[in-house]
Amino acid sequence: MLYYENNIGTLVYILKELCKKNKASFIFSSSCTVYGQADTMPITEDAPVKPAESPYGNTKQMGEEIIADTCKVTPGLNAIALRYFNPMGAHPSIEIGELPVGVPQNLVPFITQTGIGLREELSVFGDDYPTEDGTCIRDYIYVVDLAKAHVIALKRLLEGKNQENYEVFNVGTGTGSSVLEAIESFEKVSGKKLNYKIVDRRPGDITTAYADTTKANTVLGWKAEYTLDEAMKSAWEWEQKIRG
């Protein structure tokens, strides 16, 4: 209920206010979860939107539908939905980073919190997926690259360069990395061995998801610049700073 209240309820009220304006530009933080388990990789923006695997994913699907419907009947309202893949990392200044409340729901902060000793061990949910090493594959996008995509998308709207009043773009690296590869990246940049164990699969986890970023590269003129190791290094530096 909290997901629906926050992600749907607040979206409706924001859009109601935007509809009162003669002209408004809106960027929506969507998610690759709208695709569910896609049939083919990499995932393009034209991939079917399948039944959501989680309440969170369902709110993102519904959010996109609400925005698209609102744009159709509201002259002057233009929106871009950025479908995030898996954001990670901290700003290079190490002044801004990820600080989850309670137990992290995302892999990277759980890795860094385990590395720093805040968590006893990392649970890897399943090693029997149909992937090369048996663990789930995701597209980890550095948060600074993600922020730059927002700036470019907003500029596109403000300058009236959008081709439709509602557009959608994938924001990812175009490369899939498994959970074990993410762990290896952490061990490489930190010089530490990570304490982890393989446990049962987690409900709602899809096997593989990584982006086809052709549309964002060509239409937006945006491309991810940072590697997984570079993004992981920033996450580890952030973890050390806030626990230091």
C-alpha positions as CSV (number, residue, x, y, z in Angstrom):
1,M,0.0,0.0,0.0
2,L,2.9,2.4,0.7
3,Y,4.2,1.9,-2.9
4,Y,0.8,2.7,-4.3
5,E,0.2,5.6,-2.0
6,N,3.6,7.2,-2.7
7,N,4.1,6.3,-6.4
8,I,0.6,6.7,-7.7
9,G,-1.1,9.1,-5.3
10,T,1.7,11.8,-5.4
11,L,2.1,11.4,-9.2
12,V,-1.6,12.2,-9.7
13,Y,-1.4,15.4,-7.6
14,I,1.7,16.6,-9.3
15,L,0.1,16.1,-12.7
16,K,-3.0,17.9,-11.6
17,E,-0.9,21.0,-10.7
18,L,1.0,20.8,-14.0
19,C,-2.2,20.6,-16.0
20,K,-3.1,24.1,-14.6
21,K,-0.1,25.6,-16.4
22,N,-0.1,26.8,-20.0
23,K,3.2,25.0,-20.5
24,A,4.9,22.3,-18.4
25,S,7.8,19.9,-18.8
26,F,7.9,16.7,-16.7
27,I,10.5,14.0,-16.3
28,F,9.3,10.7,-14.8
29,S,11.6,8.3,-13.0
30,S,10.5,5.1,-14.5
31,S,12.2,1.7,-14.3
32,C,13.2,-1.3,-16.3
33,T,10.9,-3.3,-14.0
34,V,8.1,-2.3,-16.5
35,Y,9.4,-4.9,-18.9
36,G,9.1,-7.8,-16.4
37,Q,11.2,-10.7,-17.8
38,A,11.8,-9.6,-21.3
39,D,11.8,-12.2,-24.1
40,T,15.0,-10.9,-25.7
41,M,18.2,-9.1,-24.7
42,P,19.1,-6.3,-24.8
43,I,15.8,-4.7,-24.0
44,T,14.5,-2.0,-26.4
45,E,11.9,0.6,-25.6
46,D,9.5,-1.3,-27.9
47,A,9.7,-4.5,-25.8
48,P,6.3,-5.5,-24.5
49,V,5.3,-4.3,-21.1
50,K,4.5,-7.5,-19.2
51,P,2.7,-8.2,-16.0
52,A,4.7,-6.7,-13.2
53,E,6.7,-9.0,-10.9
54,S,6.3,-6.6,-7.9
55,P,4.1,-3.9,-6.5
56,Y,6.9,-1.4,-7.3
57,G,7.1,-2.5,-10.9
58,N,3.3,-2.2,-11.2
59,T,3.3,1.4,-9.9
60,K,5.9,2.3,-12.6
61,Q,3.8,0.7,-15.3
62,M,0.7,2.5,-14.0
63,G,2.6,5.8,-13.6
64,E,3.7,5.7,-17.3
65,E,0.1,5.0,-18.4
66,I,-1.3,7.9,-16.3
67,I,1.3,10.3,-17.7
68,A,0.7,9.2,-21.3
69,D,-3.0,9.6,-20.9
70,T,-2.7,13.0,-19.3
71,C,-0.3,14.3,-22.0
72,K,-2.8,13.2,-24.7
73,V,-5.5,15.5,-23.4
74,T,-3.4,18.4,-21.9
75,P,-2.0,20.9,-24.4
76,G,1.3,22.2,-23.4
77,L,2.2,19.3,-21.1
78,N,5.3,17.4,-22.4
79,A,6.9,14.5,-20.5
80,I,9.8,12.1,-20.8
81,A,9.9,8.8,-18.9
82,L,13.5,7.6,-18.2
83,R,13.5,3.9,-17.6
84,Y,16.3,3.4,-15.1
85,F,18.1,0.1,-15.1
86,N,20.2,-0.3,-11.9
87,P,21.6,3.0,-10.5
88,M,24.6,2.7,-8.3
89,G,27.5,4.7,-6.9
90,A,28.3,8.1,-5.4
91,H,29.2,11.5,-6.7
92,P,33.0,11.8,-7.4
93,S,33.3,14.4,-4.6
94,I,32.0,11.6,-2.2
95,E,29.7,14.3,-0.7
96,I,26.5,12.6,-2.1
97,G,25.8,8.9,-2.1
98,E,23.3,6.1,-1.3
99,L,22.2,5.7,2.3
100,P,19.4,3.2,2.5
101,V,17.1,3.2,5.6
102,G,17.5,-0.2,7.3
103,V,18.5,-3.3,5.4
104,P,19.4,-2.3,1.8
105,Q,17.1,-3.6,-0.9
106,N,19.6,-3.0,-3.7
107,L,22.7,-5.1,-4.2
108,V,25.5,-2.5,-4.2
109,P,24.9,-0.9,-0.8
110,F,24.5,-4.4,0.6
111,I,27.9,-5.3,-0.8
112,T,29.6,-2.1,0.6
113,Q,27.9,-2.4,4.0
114,T,29.1,-6.0,4.2
115,G,32.6,-4.9,3.1
116,I,32.7,-2.3,5.8
117,G,31.5,-4.8,8.5
118,L,28.0,-3.3,9.0
119,R,26.4,-6.5,7.7
120,E,27.8,-10.0,8.6
121,E,27.4,-11.4,5.1
122,L,25.8,-10.8,1.8
123,S,23.1,-13.2,0.6
124,V,23.2,-14.1,-3.1
125,F,19.7,-15.1,-4.0
126,G,20.1,-18.2,-6.2
127,D,22.9,-19.6,-8.3
128,D,20.7,-21.8,-10.5
129,Y,19.5,-19.2,-13.0
130,P,20.1,-19.9,-16.7
131,T,23.1,-17.5,-16.8
132,E,26.8,-18.2,-17.2
133,D,27.5,-18.3,-13.5
134,G,24.0,-19.0,-12.3
135,T,23.3,-15.6,-10.8
136,C,20.9,-12.9,-11.9
137,I,22.2,-10.3,-14.5
138,R,21.5,-6.6,-14.3
139,D,22.6,-3.4,-16.0
140,Y,24.4,-1.3,-13.4
141,I,24.4,2.4,-14.4
142,Y,26.5,5.0,-12.5
143,V,24.3,7.5,-10.8
144,V,26.3,10.5,-12.3
145,D,25.6,9.1,-15.8
146,L,22.0,8.8,-14.8
147,A,21.9,12.4,-13.6
148,K,23.4,13.6,-16.9
149,A,20.6,11.8,-18.7
150,H,18.1,13.9,-16.7
151,V,19.8,17.2,-17.7
152,I,19.8,16.3,-21.4
153,A,16.2,15.1,-21.3
154,L,15.0,18.3,-19.6
155,K,16.9,20.4,-22.0
156,R,15.2,18.5,-24.9
157,L,11.8,19.4,-23.4
158,L,12.6,23.0,-22.6
159,E,14.0,23.6,-26.1
160,G,10.9,21.9,-27.7
161,K,13.0,19.3,-29.5
162,N,10.8,16.4,-28.4
163,Q,9.0,14.6,-31.3
164,E,6.0,13.6,-29.2
165,N,4.4,15.0,-26.1
166,Y,5.3,11.8,-24.3
167,E,8.6,10.0,-24.9
168,V,10.4,7.0,-23.3
169,F,14.1,6.2,-23.1
170,N,16.1,3.4,-21.5
171,V,18.9,4.6,-19.3
172,G,21.5,1.9,-18.8
173,T,25.0,0.9,-20.0
174,G,23.9,-1.7,-22.4
175,T,26.0,-4.3,-20.6
176,G,24.8,-6.9,-18.2
177,S,26.7,-8.0,-15.1
178,S,25.9,-10.9,-12.9
179,V,25.7,-10.7,-9.1
180,L,29.0,-12.6,-8.8
181,E,30.6,-10.2,-11.3
182,A,29.4,-7.3,-9.2
183,I,31.0,-8.9,-6.1
184,E,34.2,-9.5,-8.1
185,S,34.2,-5.8,-9.0
186,F,33.9,-4.8,-5.4
187,E,36.8,-7.1,-4.4
188,K,38.9,-5.7,-7.2
189,V,38.4,-2.0,-6.3
190,S,38.5,-2.5,-2.5
191,G,41.2,-5.1,-2.2
192,K,38.9,-7.0,0.3
193,K,37.4,-10.4,0.1
194,L,33.6,-10.2,0.6
195,N,31.8,-12.6,2.9
196,Y,28.8,-13.9,1.0
197,K,26.8,-17.1,0.7
198,I,24.4,-18.5,-1.8
199,V,20.8,-18.8,-0.6
200,D,17.4,-19.6,-2.1
201,R,16.0,-17.5,-4.9
202,R,13.9,-14.4,-3.9
203,P,10.3,-14.1,-5.2
204,G,10.0,-11.4,-7.9
205,D,13.5,-11.5,-9.2
206,I,13.8,-11.8,-12.9
207,T,16.7,-13.6,-14.5
208,T,18.3,-11.1,-16.8
209,A,17.7,-7.4,-17.7
210,Y,20.0,-5.1,-19.6
211,A,19.3,-2.2,-21.9
212,D,19.5,-1.5,-25.5
213,T,20.5,2.2,-25.3
214,T,20.5,2.9,-29.0
215,K,17.5,5.3,-28.7
216,A,19.0,7.3,-25.9
217,N,22.4,7.4,-27.7
218,T,21.0,8.6,-31.0
219,V,17.9,10.6,-30.1
220,L,19.0,12.1,-26.8
221,G,22.6,12.2,-27.6
222,W,23.4,10.6,-24.2
223,K,25.7,7.7,-23.5
224,A,26.9,6.1,-20.2
225,E,30.6,6.9,-19.7
226,Y,31.6,5.0,-16.5
227,T,32.4,1.4,-16.0
228,L,31.1,-0.9,-13.3
229,D,34.5,-0.8,-11.5
230,E,34.5,3.0,-11.5
231,A,31.0,3.2,-10.2
232,M,31.7,0.5,-7.6
233,K,34.9,2.4,-6.4
234,S,32.8,5.5,-5.8
235,A,30.2,3.4,-3.8
236,W,33.0,1.9,-1.7
237,E,34.7,5.3,-1.1
238,W,31.3,6.7,0.0
239,E,30.7,3.8,2.4
240,Q,34.1,4.3,4.0
241,K,33.5,8.0,4.4
242,I,30.1,7.8,6.1
243,R,31.3,5.0,8.4
244,G,34.7,6.6,9.1
